[in-house]
Amino acid sequence: MIKILHTADLHLDSPLKSLALKDERLRDQVQTATRTVFKRLVQFGIDEGVSALLIAGDLFDGKERSAKTAAFLVSELDRLREAGIPVFYIKGNHDAENPVAGAFELPANVHVFDGRGGKVQLADEDIWIHGVSFRDRHAPESLLPKYDPPVAGAINIGMMHTSLSGAFGHDPYAPCTISELLDHGFDYWALGHVHKREIHSSNPWVVMPGMPQGRDVGEAGPKSATLLKIEGSQIKIEEVSVAPVEFRLSRCDVSDVSDDDDLRRCIRAHLRSEATATNSDAAIIRLRMVGQTERAWQIRRDADVWEETIRDLAEETGCLWVEQVELEVAVGSEEQGSADAVSELKDIMSELRGEEGFRASVKQELDHIISLLPPDRRQVLVPDEAASEKLLEEITNQASISMVALMKGAAK
Amino acid sequence: MMRLRRLGLEFFGHFTDKWMDFGERPDGASDFHLIYGSNEAGKTTVMEGYLRLLYGFRHIEPYDFKHMRPNLKVSAALMFGDEMREFSRLPGRKNNLVDQSGTPLPETALQGALSGLTIDDYRKLFCLDDATIEEGGDEIANSKGEIGRLLFSAAAGVGDLSEVLDAVDGRAADLYKKGGSKSAFAQLKRKLDDVSAQIRETDISVSVYRQRKQASDDSEAAENDVRTRRRDMLKEQARLQAITKALPMSAQITELERDLAPLQHFPVDLDIDPEELVELSKRRVLLEAERTRLKDLIEEKTKECNAIAPQPEMVQILKRLQDLRELRARCGTAATDLSRRQSQRDDVIEDMKRSLVEIGLTGTDAPEKFVFDLTHLRELENKFQAVSEADAALRTAEEEQRNALEVLGVAEKNLGELPAVAEDGQDLRKILDFHDAPHVAAEANKAAEALRHAQRSAGAALSQLTIDGQCFESVPELPLSPEEASTLARSFESAQSSVTGAEDDLAQAEEAAEQLAARIDALLDSGAFISDEESIASRRERDRLWSEHLGDLSQPSAATFETAMRVDDEKNAARLNQTKELAEVRQLKVALAEANSKSEAKKVGLERASGRLSDLQSKLKGHLSAVGMKAGLSAGGFADWVRRGDSARAQAISAENEKIAAAPVLDAAELLRNKLAGVLNAPEARLDVLVSLASKAAADREKMQIELRAAQKTVDDAKTEHQKRTGKAAEVAKTRDAVKIAWSKAQESAFGDAGRVIPLPQAFEIFREMREQNEKLLGLQRQIAGMENDQKALDEALVPLIAGDPLLNNISATDAFDALVSKAEGAAKSDAIRAGLRDEIDDAESKLQVAQSALDDVDAEVRNSAAIFHATIPTSTVEELREAVLRGRHAIEAREEIVSLSSELCSLVGAQTRLEAEATLQGQSLSEVQASASEVERDLAGLEADLTTAIENRTRAKSDLDAITGDADVATLVARRQTIELEMENLIRKFLDLRVGHMLADEAIRRYRDAHRSGMMKSAEAAFTELTNGAYRGLTTQIDGANEILVAIQSSDGAAKQAHAMSKGTRFQLYLALRAAAYEQMAANGTVLPFFCDDVFETFDEDRTRAACGLMRRIGLTGQAVYLTHHRHVVDIAKEVCGDEVRIHEI
């Protein structure tokens, strides 16, 4: 049986993005996670005695241009060379824009396909690897015509970095359809580019392995690489999870909790189930508390305390780290309109939020504060005027909810 | 509006199936309920039960102590406007609100009426207890009177929202402050700058990598080139250096071979060390010198020894003298000490004699007679002392005896002076006790007072019966009970009212009938109107003529009929035109008939009512005459009089009862009075005066008896004491005599006759001194005797030793001893010298033998070593042998060097044999070779410098390149920067949340206050005035800078008073007033819910409690007020203040 490891989108040295990393203990455990995951994949390949490692693009991240990244990569590829494992690598859009990729001389066991494409036979095996690299960061046309036809009577594996049919609102990257891929006659399409794992077809195989390590809560969920097991003309696949940390977006329903103890119990049980469901060494969790409860105002008022409590409870599990707690709790009867003064204040605040004069004051405050952020963050937070308006709406709404919670809580 | 109609605590707290009915809401009156119950009766449970109904049971329920949680149940009937709905609350997490039939209801069924208030809101706004009112009062005192805040706080029922705002402001400032350097944001900014700087310092870009790679490759190539050139040059240099060394080496070998030629017969191997031979030679010379020296020494010492003669007898004497040396030393000391000790002994004896003279004992030759041992002396002293102490004790006893006698005399005198207590014929105390006089007197007073009061009341009640000048001596027999009289009065009133009503009704009916008749007439009289009668008459006429015409069937009858028919048709046609009027007339006629009928009925009713009234009047008249009263009194007046009569009769009975009850008490009092009056001889005095006098007299007599008994006891005690003291004095005198006799005997025994003259006790001190002097004397005598014995012993010992020496016989023993010692020691010394010389001679002879033996060994060794050399070579002496050895070694070294140099030569020139080497060197000139070597050396120096530079360059470039490692430091820093940026963003969001929240809330609160203040102020003012019972007449504000100060206006002087200057109770009232105003405000906004107070009037005085009850009544006018108390007086006050408007529920 021949084993081949297929991965993509490592984005080496692209940092994890999470407030949970404020905690030094977590930082020590998972920092440079993209390196850790690559090291583990290399070690897995060596331990399993794979016949080849396929990297279907975006080994580097577009932004990270340190020569040290390449030095690290070379040292790891060198370990595979020493173990006699060849590496096949096509460049993705991030690699194409990253100068690091071409600057270093890679070890002799690494075959980098160029933009013209080509095929290589796996030593002593009747297996051919086909691949085409991105020449530029944009590839608006399909790369499929550049692939050779399959070698007759052999196993043909095609490596392609593609957004497939793409997603609305995103640039196309080497677009092509699944049926086009199926028609090409290869036995296994080793794809890359889309960060979420998906098996598009199993006969022949069209596999988007997803990235092996998520970098923020936008890339939540378990991540993996794919192990091919080839026996004769049969190919079977397995998932290989080696991520040191995964991101989890989690909703905890706190409806009907009657007191603090109850709430604590509810959260503890929820976190335990999250911990059990975690595949990696650790998980960074963004917890959203939802539901209708009479204690909504108290929860909002004591948000800081609860956040701290939740962190402690997460720590009890031994593998969960909380990056943020979001509150979507509400009092059941709130919508019916309440007669107390704070409710009246709430209504007044609601009116205020719509008043031009008030909005102008808040806008001024907002613009000043945003200007203090580093330019990169500023660009991400408010790329244009519409985003600024949206942020203002979001902040006034949130501020109003927080204040009502504090005022309601003041006498309780 | 929601109202509690009925509340059922079916299974809750300690209640089981307890229902409270709050009744209908009273029309136009207050809906105020007061629930009274003793402590622990469960008042608070009622309130909590109500709240459970509204909001459900708690997770951990404190009220499940009697009924288990699964069994708890509370129910209520609630009014929503006019609609009543019933609810029950069950335990259980879901569907726990059910209706009457047990069908689950959604929470919204209640929440709608609760306006969305949570249970905490409800407690805060609609429940008051000690804790909240206490806090509220304090808040007002501490809030510096800021009006908006006060009124707002009260309305909202929250502590202080401005504190919330301040806290938000503080938290925001902690996060970010413009220009601040300590805010969390500023700190993050610094961290970010640090990390960015570190990244810049640490990171290496790809272009830098490329440059370094190129530099490294270039420098490595350059270094390799220099190294190659250097290697070639070094080879040439080595060749030239080898030739330079080889040429002189070849010459040296030739020279060595020449030197070796004459030494051919010397041995090839030689293991003799020439240095050892030098040592051997030195040793032989030394041994010979030693042998000569020892021979000379033996001769010299033998001569010296022979010159000294031996003296063995003197040595023996010396041993004896050694034994006497200690004795001799003591005698030497005694020679100077003896006379001094003898003189001291004589002085001591004289001192003792002088001491005896001091106590009168002159001429005593043997003073030691008066030296006593210490024990004896102490016994004597004790006995002497005992006599003195016995004398003193006797004196004391006699003194005490005299004192006791004096005390006895005084006591007897006091007893004699006390007056005798007369024996009364009748003991007052016995009378008082027997009759329990104070009790009887008090009871009699009370009974008399009660009787008087009852009689006064009866008299007053009787006088109330007087009417129209008619008086009654006693209460007459009443024909009716007060209730019957009242009923009669009410019937009378009702009958009169019925008559009046019937008259009015009749008048109205008749008037109505008249009006109807007038209207009909008016309509009928209006002219062309054809009435029914007329119409009927016309029709009848036509029908009659028609009948006639049918009979006749003639022209005239037809004509007549036709005319009548035409008239009838005309009338009918006219009537058709007047249908409306006709209908009206008909209606009016029907109405008139009805009115007439009604009028008739009213007449009958009037007659009936008049009849009933008349009956009642005759009854009343009968009753009046029965009690002898004039007619003319109204039924109401009569009912009042009967009520008064009934009351007077009750009072009279009460007075009579009181009289009967008082009789035995008053009789007993009179009996007692008579007895006391007889004894005290005061026949007219009142009982209480007599009791008081008798009590005082009895007390005086008792006091006198006590004093007499005390005086008698004092006399008895004094007598006993005197007898005791007399006995004691006799005893002490006896003891004193015995002691005196003992002392006389001891004195006689110790001093004999001298005892008579010795002054005591001073002499005891002299005897102690005598004893010490005697000790000293004995010591001196012992020393003197010792010295004299030593001298004698020395003399005797020396006699045999100096017998033959006349010189020594004539000097003192000590001198003779010393001379003899000197002589004997001289003899011993000579002996020692002679023995020493003998030893030296023996030693020298022994050494001489050793030296000779060593010399023989040396000679043998030289002979053995010389055997290796050829016979022609001289080796008979050590020196010759050494010379041969040296030359032999030289030959060996030359041979070895030739071999070594030949080998080296071959190696240098790279030849296999010496001949080959010599052939290579053939024709080479050393100077030329050296010149070439110098040239090569210079070239090499240049190349070395080049190589050093090349190595440095290569090392530096490599190091630079190697610095680009795959380490994760930059990646780590980039990750850190990313996290810091996220933290900054997060912090900014939090800051904005707080900042914008503050802006929103601040403005909203301002608007809220503006909207609510005037209404609140007005309501609060009214409530506060009422609550303080008018002590304050208004609330107003004063501007103080940015603040508005809340002040209350005092009614007494119109002075303005701030909250903090008010008493605690008044502040509570102000708080209560604000809460009442808030209630009104909420009611005005449509939220009206039951308001609960749980005994909050604890700190209020009676007036204020009264006012507070008024306030609750006031809340009850708007909504429903429920007050829970365990104070009975609060119940009374509430009734007094609210009358029927408060409903009391007891639990």
Interface residues (C-beta under 8 A of the other chain):
Chain A: D13 P15 L16 K17 S18 L19 L21 K22 R27 Q31 T32 R35 E64 R65 S66 A67 K68 T69 A70 A71 F72 L73 V74 S75 E76 P99 V100 A103 F104 D256 S258 D259 D262 E294 W297 Q324 V331 G332 S333 E334 Q336 G337 S338 A339 D340 A341 V342 S343 E344 L345 I348 M349 L352 R353 F358 S361 V362 E365 L366 I369 I370 L372 L373 P374 D376 R377 L381 I395 T396 Q398 A399 S400 S402 M403 L406 M407 A410 A411 K412
Chain B: R58 H59 I60 R93 E107 T108 Q111 G112 S115 G116 L117 T118 I119 D120 D121 K124 L125 F152 A155 A156 G157 V158 G159 D160 L161 E163 V164 A167 V168 Y176 F185 K189 L192 D203 I204 S205 V206 S207 V208 Y209 R210 I964 T965 G966 D967 A968 D969 V970 A971 T972 V974 A975 R976 R977 Q978 T979 E981 L982 E983 M984 E985 N986 I988 R989 F991 L992 D993 L994 R995 V996 G997 H998 M999 L1000 A1001 E1003 A1004 I1005 R1007 Y1008 M1082 N1085 G1086 T1087
